[in-house]
Amino acid sequence: MHFIKLGKTDGQAMIWAHGWGQNHQAMLALAQSFETSGPQVLVDFPGFGASPPPPSDWGTEDYADHMAGFIRQQGMGKIIWVGHSFGGRVGVQLAARHPDLISGMVLI
């Protein structure tokens, strides 16, 4: 999955999740305003932007589980999820299915 990291390496990590048919660029300006507070990670969900498509048709639960694996793989600890539209739907599933990974959520 394609992603970019901005900001400090310490502090509260935030993941920025775009809406349907978009990519990480949709959240870039907002994420840049939080660079001094900690790591900012902007993702292109599988099948969007520079990320290859998933192996089959996915629902929001599949995207949430994929993101949970990504968060664990990156060793990010508890994150703040910032999701726009579809990214918000994925975030709600992530919080429901993997509450141990979420310290806060902003839905746009």
Steps between C-alpha positions, in 0.01 A plus 500: 500500500631842408537753784707802592624614841536858612591667827697404805591141577372530859168619637144400421473317167210588273377311195325701230250298296348637177152464357380274220666568166768719657858449620732635770523838324147580620624515861850636445443867590321409824765247600778751439346731761552227764864415417635647824276279716635163384509257211241561230430204273295551185382185324374402159257220579544186289351571159544878526781737405834321476382186684425182307145364524408245765493133394117496497209736562538640851250643744581751772579214739773376266652846467488539881675167557762592240562832677525323837776282358673808360484684835644198681767446235610863527515477883294815535322413825165670554424747223260780430301417186391788278259379235309678227183334369602143409809543719264574788301183432822297505599674824173409671555135403861521618393634840230234535720208391837614642431742788848442641647702210292818532556786744274743317305557182405797285233441236468752219 
